[in-house]
Amino acid sequence: MLKSSIEAIKTLPRKICQECGQNMKEHEDSYLLECDRCLSKKIE
């Protein structure tokens, strides 16, 4: 059962930033739609 769960997670499509279109680095608890670079621009 655990092995099939891990396989399912590995086959998920990569997250894409809604601002710039780049592939995002996955964060386990992140529900954000922007990459770190775009988020840092918003903070500044």
N, CA, C and O atoms as a GROMACS GRO file, in nm:
protein
  176
    1MET      N    1   0.083  -0.121   0.000
    1MET     CA    2   0.000   0.000   0.000
    1MET      C    3   0.086   0.126   0.000
    1MET      O    4   0.061   0.217  -0.078
    2LEU      N    5   0.187   0.131   0.085
    2LEU     CA    6   0.273   0.248   0.093
    2LEU      C    7   0.349   0.269  -0.037
    2LEU      O    8   0.366   0.383  -0.082
    3LYS      N    9   0.394   0.162  -0.097
    3LYS     CA   10   0.469   0.174  -0.222
    3LYS      C   11   0.383   0.235  -0.333
    3LYS      O   12   0.432   0.317  -0.411
    4SER      N   13   0.256   0.197  -0.341
    4SER     CA   14   0.169   0.252  -0.445
    4SER      C   15   0.142   0.400  -0.420
    4SER      O   16   0.125   0.476  -0.516
    5SER      N   17   0.137   0.443  -0.294
    5SER     CA   18   0.119   0.585  -0.263
    5SER      C   19   0.239   0.667  -0.308
    5SER      O   20   0.223   0.776  -0.363
    6ILE      N   21   0.357   0.614  -0.286
    6ILE     CA   22   0.479   0.683  -0.328
    6ILE      C   23   0.485   0.692  -0.480
    6ILE      O   24   0.523   0.796  -0.534
    7GLU      N   25   0.448   0.587  -0.548
    7GLU     CA   26   0.447   0.588  -0.694
    7GLU      C   27   0.348   0.690  -0.747
    7GLU      O   28   0.375   0.758  -0.846
    8ALA      N   29   0.233   0.701  -0.682
    8ALA     CA   30   0.131   0.798  -0.725
    8ALA      C   31   0.183   0.940  -0.710
    8ALA      O   32   0.158   1.024  -0.797
    9ILE      N   33   0.254   0.968  -0.603
    9ILE     CA   34   0.310   1.102  -0.581
    9ILE      C   35   0.416   1.134  -0.686
    9ILE      O   36   0.424   1.247  -0.734
   10LYS      N   37   0.497   1.036  -0.721
   10LYS     CA   38   0.603   1.058  -0.819
   10LYS      C   39   0.548   1.087  -0.958
   10LYS      O   40   0.614   1.153  -1.038
   11THR      N   41   0.428   1.040  -0.988
   11THR     CA   42   0.372   1.059  -1.122
   11THR      C   43   0.289   1.186  -1.134
   11THR      O   44   0.236   1.214  -1.241
   12LEU      N   45   0.277   1.264  -1.027
   12LEU     CA   46   0.203   1.390  -1.035
   12LEU      C   47   0.276   1.488  -1.127
   12LEU      O   48   0.399   1.488  -1.131
   13PRO      N   49   0.202   1.571  -1.199
   13PRO     CA   50   0.268   1.670  -1.285
   13PRO      C   51   0.339   1.775  -1.201
   13PRO      O   52   0.299   1.803  -1.088
   14ARG      N   53   0.445   1.834  -1.258
   14ARG     CA   54   0.521   1.937  -1.187
   14ARG      C   55   0.437   2.064  -1.176
   14ARG      O   56   0.356   2.094  -1.263
   15LYS      N   57   0.458   2.136  -1.068
   15LYS     CA   58   0.389   2.263  -1.050
   15LYS      C   59   0.455   2.369  -1.137
   15LYS      O   60   0.578   2.372  -1.148
   16ILE      N   61   0.375   2.455  -1.196
   16ILE     CA   62   0.426   2.561  -1.282
   16ILE      C   63   0.381   2.695  -1.222
   16ILE      O   64   0.265   2.712  -1.186
   17CYS      N   65   0.475   2.789  -1.213
   17CYS     CA   66   0.447   2.921  -1.158
   17CYS      C   67   0.345   2.993  -1.246
   17CYS      O   68   0.358   2.996  -1.369
   18GLN      N   69   0.243   3.050  -1.184
   18GLN     CA   70   0.138   3.121  -1.257
   18GLN      C   71   0.187   3.256  -1.308
   18GLN      O   72   0.128   3.311  -1.401
   19GLU      N   73   0.294   3.311  -1.249
   19GLU     CA   74   0.346   3.441  -1.289
   19GLU      C   75   0.441   3.432  -1.408
   19GLU      O   76   0.423   3.503  -1.508
   20CYS      N   77   0.543   3.343  -1.398
   20CYS     CA   78   0.648   3.340  -1.501
   20CYS      C   79   0.649   3.212  -1.584
   20CYS      O   80   0.716   3.208  -1.687
   21GLY      N   81   0.578   3.108  -1.542
   21GLY     CA   82   0.569   2.985  -1.619
   21GLY      C   83   0.682   2.886  -1.596
   21GLY      O   84   0.687   2.783  -1.664
   22GLN      N   85   0.772   2.913  -1.502
   22GLN     CA   86   0.881   2.820  -1.474
   22GLN      C   87   0.832   2.706  -1.385
   22GLN      O   88   0.736   2.721  -1.309
   23ASN      N   89   0.903   2.591  -1.396
   23ASN     CA   90   0.874   2.480  -1.305
   23ASN      C   91   0.912   2.521  -1.165
   23ASN      O   92   1.016   2.582  -1.142
   24MET      N   93   0.826   2.486  -1.070
   24MET     CA   94   0.850   2.522  -0.930
   24MET      C   95   0.911   2.407  -0.854
   24MET      O   96   0.880   2.290  -0.881
   25LYS      N   97   0.998   2.440  -0.758
   25LYS     CA   98   1.049   2.340  -0.668
   25LYS      C   99   0.936   2.301  -0.574
   25LYS      O  100   0.870   2.388  -0.516
   26GLU      N  101   0.913   2.173  -0.557
   26GLU     CA  102   0.802   2.126  -0.475
   26GLU      C  103   0.832   2.149  -0.328
   26GLU      O  104   0.942   2.122  -0.280
   27HIS      N  105   0.734   2.198  -0.257
   27HIS     CA  106   0.738   2.211  -0.112
   27HIS      C  107   0.622   2.130  -0.058
   27HIS      O  108   0.510   2.139  -0.109
   28GLU      N  109   0.649   2.051   0.045
   28GLU     CA  110   0.546   1.960   0.095
   28GLU      C  111   0.421   2.032   0.141
   28GLU      O  112   0.310   1.985   0.115
   29ASP      N  113   0.437   2.145   0.208
   29ASP     CA  114   0.321   2.211   0.267
   29ASP      C  115   0.283   2.340   0.196
   29ASP      O  116   0.209   2.421   0.252
   30SER      N  117   0.332   2.360   0.076
   30SER     CA  118   0.307   2.484   0.004
   30SER      C  119   0.188   2.470  -0.091
   30SER      O  120   0.180   2.375  -0.169
   31TYR      N  121   0.097   2.565  -0.082
   31TYR     CA  122  -0.016   2.569  -0.175
   31TYR      C  123  -0.008   2.693  -0.263
   31TYR      O  124  -0.105   2.730  -0.329
   32LEU      N  125   0.109   2.757  -0.263
   32LEU     CA  126   0.128   2.878  -0.341
   32LEU      C  127   0.138   2.845  -0.489
   32LEU      O  128   0.178   2.735  -0.526
   33LEU      N  129   0.100   2.940  -0.573
   33LEU     CA  130   0.104   2.920  -0.717
   33LEU      C  131   0.217   2.999  -0.783
   33LEU      O  132   0.228   3.000  -0.905
   34GLU      N  133   0.301   3.066  -0.703
   34GLU     CA  134   0.414   3.140  -0.757
   34GLU      C  135   0.545   3.078  -0.708
   34GLU      O  136   0.550   3.020  -0.600
   35CYS      N  137   0.650   3.090  -0.790
   35CYS     CA  138   0.780   3.037  -0.753
   35CYS      C  139   0.847   3.132  -0.652
   35CYS      O  140   0.798   3.242  -0.629
   36ASP      N  141   0.956   3.088  -0.593
   36ASP     CA  142   1.027   3.168  -0.494
   36ASP      C  143   1.072   3.302  -0.551
   36ASP      O  144   1.068   3.404  -0.481
   37ARG      N  145   1.117   3.304  -0.677
   37ARG     CA  146   1.164   3.428  -0.738
   37ARG      C  147   1.051   3.530  -0.751
   37ARG      O  148   1.069   3.647  -0.718
   38CYS      N  149   0.936   3.486  -0.799
   38CYS     CA  150   0.822   3.578  -0.814
   38CYS      C  151   0.770   3.624  -0.678
   38CYS      O  152   0.730   3.739  -0.663
   39LEU      N  153   0.770   3.534  -0.580
   39LEU     CA  154   0.726   3.573  -0.446
   39LEU      C  155   0.819   3.677  -0.385
   39LEU      O  156   0.773   3.770  -0.319
   40SER      N  157   0.950   3.662  -0.408
   40SER     CA  158   1.044   3.758  -0.351
   40SER      C  159   1.027   3.895  -0.417
   40SER      O  160   1.050   3.997  -0.352
   41LYS      N  161   0.987   3.900  -0.542
   41LYS     CA  162   0.961   4.028  -0.609
   41LYS      C  163   0.841   4.098  -0.548
   41LYS      O  164   0.838   4.221  -0.537
   42LYS      N  165   0.740   4.020  -0.507
   42LYS     CA  166   0.619   4.079  -0.448
   42LYS      C  167   0.647   4.136  -0.310
   42LYS      O  168   0.586   4.236  -0.269
   43ILE      N  169   0.740   4.073  -0.236
   43ILE     CA  170   0.771   4.116  -0.100
   43ILE      C  171   0.848   4.248  -0.102
   43ILE      O  172   0.828   4.333  -0.015
   44GLU      N  173   0.935   4.266  -0.200
   44GLU     CA  174   1.019   4.386  -0.206
   44GLU      C  175   0.946   4.508  -0.241
   44GLU      O  176   1.005   4.616  -0.249
   0.00000   0.00000   0.00000
